[in-house]
Amino acid sequence: MTLADAIERAINSGLDIVIAPFHRPFQYIGMSITEAAKAVGGKPNEVGNIIIDSEQSHMVLEAEGNFISYVDVEIKKTAPWSQSCPFDSEQILGVLSINPSELELVRKQTHFHTYYDHKRKLKVSISCQYEGAPLSVGFSSKYYGM
């Protein structure tokens, strides 16, 4: 599936394509907290995490030491979702302007899909984290390949 296909499926399902700073959020992995705060226009909290909210998305950039090690983006319009309800992870990737053809699907459960981005050495997880939650996309280099 191409990026254009994923975006079209997202739009056809009533989801909006996000814009900066939510667009392609994997780009913040590895940035210093200072660089990431400047890039997203946010302010780090007491533990260095940066939280950005919009009408359609909630993004957390988690710090480990002085660097961003994990990014999680909730797509608010998908709530409430059920963990027993399957979802189209490719359209969720489209919402974030991420090309599904650049990823390898390695695990697919009803409420949790796992991809590897070999080019960027990232694990990409799309999930419904709890009953009634929105769908969210997590990016981490920590568990890539595991």
C-alpha positions in Angstrom: 0.0 0.0 0.0 1.3 3.4 -0.9 1.2 6.6 1.2 -1.4 8.0 -1.1 -3.6 4.9 -0.6 -3.2 5.1 3.2 -4.1 8.8 3.2 -7.1 8.2 0.9 -8.4 5.4 3.2 -8.0 7.7 6.2 -9.9 10.5 4.6 -12.6 8.2 3.4 -13.1 6.9 6.9 -13.6 10.5 8.2 -10.2 11.0 9.7 -8.2 14.2 9.2 -4.5 14.1 8.1 -2.5 15.8 10.9 -0.1 18.7 10.3 3.0 19.7 12.2 4.1 19.0 14.8 2.1 15.7 14.7 3.1 15.0 11.0 5.6 12.1 10.8 6.3 12.1 14.6 9.1 9.5 14.5 11.3 12.5 13.5 11.6 13.5 17.2 13.2 10.2 18.3 16.8 10.9 19.2 16.5 14.6 19.4 17.6 16.4 22.5 14.8 17.6 24.8 15.7 21.2 23.8 15.7 20.5 20.1 12.4 18.6 20.3 10.8 21.4 22.4 11.8 23.9 19.8 10.6 21.7 16.9 7.1 21.1 18.4 6.7 24.4 20.1 6.2 22.8 23.5 7.8 23.1 26.9 9.3 20.1 28.7 7.7 19.1 32.1 9.7 18.4 35.2 10.8 15.0 33.9 11.7 16.3 30.4 8.6 14.9 28.6 6.9 17.2 26.2 3.1 17.0 25.7 1.3 18.6 22.8 -2.4 18.7 22.3 -4.7 19.7 19.4 -8.3 19.2 18.7 -7.5 15.9 16.9 -4.3 14.6 18.5 -2.5 14.2 21.8 1.3 13.6 21.5 3.7 12.7 24.2 7.5 12.9 23.6 9.1 10.9 26.4 12.6 11.7 27.5 15.2 9.3 28.6 18.2 11.2 29.9 18.5 14.3 27.7 17.0 12.7 24.6 13.6 11.8 23.2 13.3 8.0 23.3 9.6 7.4 22.7 6.8 9.2 21.0 3.1 8.3 21.3 0.3 10.0 19.3 -3.4 9.4 20.1 -5.8 10.1 17.3 -8.7 11.5 19.4 -11.4 11.1 16.7 -11.1 7.3 16.9 -12.3 7.3 20.6 -14.0 5.4 22.0 -12.5 2.3 20.5 -13.0 -1.2 21.8 -10.0 -3.6 22.3 -12.2 -6.4 20.8 -12.8 -4.4 17.6 -10.3 -4.8 14.7 -8.9 -1.6 13.0 -7.2 -0.6 9.9 -3.6 0.3 11.0 -2.7 1.4 7.5 -5.2 4.3 7.5 -4.0 5.3 10.9 -0.4 5.5 9.5 -1.9 7.6 6.7 -3.3 10.1 9.2 0.3 10.6 10.3 1.6 10.7 6.7 3.6 7.5 7.2 4.0 5.2 4.2 2.9 1.6 5.2 5.1 0.2 2.3 8.2 1.4 4.2 7.2 -0.7 7.2 7.2 -4.5 7.9 4.1 -5.8 9.7 5.5 -8.3 12.3 2.6 -8.9 14.6 -1.1 -8.3 14.3 -3.6 -8.8 17.2 -7.1 -7.4 17.3 -6.1 -4.4 19.5 -2.4 -4.2 18.7 -0.4 -4.1 15.5 3.4 -4.0 15.5 5.6 -2.8 12.6 9.3 -2.5 12.1 10.7 0.5 10.2 14.1 -1.0 9.2 15.2 2.2 7.5 15.0 4.2 10.7 15.4 1.2 13.1 12.1 1.9 14.9 9.4 -0.2 16.3 6.0 1.2 15.4 3.0 0.1 17.5 -0.6 0.9 16.7 -3.1 0.0 19.4 -6.1 0.6 21.5 -4.5 0.7 24.9 -7.6 0.3 27.0 -11.4 -0.1 26.4 -12.8 3.2 25.2 -9.4 4.7 24.3 -8.6 6.3 21.0 -6.2 4.5 18.7 -2.6 5.5 19.3 0.7 5.1 17.5 3.9 4.6 19.4 7.5 5.0 18.1 10.5 3.6 19.8 14.0 2.5 18.9 14.4 0.7 22.2 12.6 -2.5 21.3 13.2 -2.5 17.5 13.9 -6.0 16.3 12.8 -7.7 19.5 
